[in-house]
Amino acid sequence: MKGDEKARFRGFTLIELAVVITIISLVALLIFPRLGSLGLGSLRTEARRIQSQIQFLFNLSVLEKGDYRMVFDLDEQCYWAEKRQGAEYTQSNLGLLSKYCLPSALVISELEALGRKSAQYGAEYIYFSPFGYVEEARIYLTNSSGEGFSLFTEPITGQVNVYPGHYGFKDLER
């Protein structure tokens, strides 16, 4: 009888193994696409952060009747606000507008203010007027997977439109 018990409990059948592998595969199919969207989620979050910073700075420049600029350091992947004090700009003392660096997986790969060359490195600026005007600019934010968002400033309203993908000024002409 002991020989029969050993023969019966030797291992799993091929059908049992196939069922387990199928279940693991289904679970993996459900989980892995969501992991990819986490990268897109952080990209979207950073695009919205830049959008809100620009809109806030537009409103602040009108309320304080001051000249501001947003500085984008494309080498360090950081940005911050500066207020004009006489002939020079100094970093804003508001904590909300202090220097902020992007997470390592995200990059501002291109910034272009209308009438200036597109920049991929160095420092670039977007200027805000106390009379309710912001330079028309385009920012292209990407992640390590190659996904990206294009942000466009609206000069008169200070609004920032966010579009998935890489677009230039000519692509959005109406």
KASULBEL-V921413 format. One line per field, one symbol per residue. ss: DSSP state (~ for helix, > for strand, _ for the rest). psi: psi as a letter, one per 20 degrees, with the letter a starting at -180 (. if undefined). burial: # if it has 9 or more other C-alpha atoms within 8 Angstrom, else .. A space follows every 10 residues. Layout:
ss->???
psi->???
burial->???
This chain:
ss->_~~~~~~~__ ___~~~~~~~ ~~~~~~~~~~ ~~~~~~~~~~ ~~~~~~~~~~ ~~~~~~~~~~ ~~~____>>> >>>____>>> >>>>>__>>> >___~~~__> >____>>>>> >>>_____>_ __>>>>>>>_ __>>__>>>> >>>____>>> >>>______> >>>>_____~ ~~__
psi->hhhggghhkh aqrhggghgg hgggggghhh ghhhhhihgh ghggghghgg ghgghghghg hggilqprqp pooigilqqr qqqpnciqpq pqjphhjrpp pqqhiqpoip ppppirqppi rapqqpqpqi jlpqqprppo prriiiqrqp ppqoghhjqp pppproqrgh hjq.
burial->.......... ......#... .......... ........## ..##.##... #.###.#### ##..###### ####..#### ####....#. ##....##.. .#...##### ####....## ..######## .######### ###...#### #####..### ##........ ....
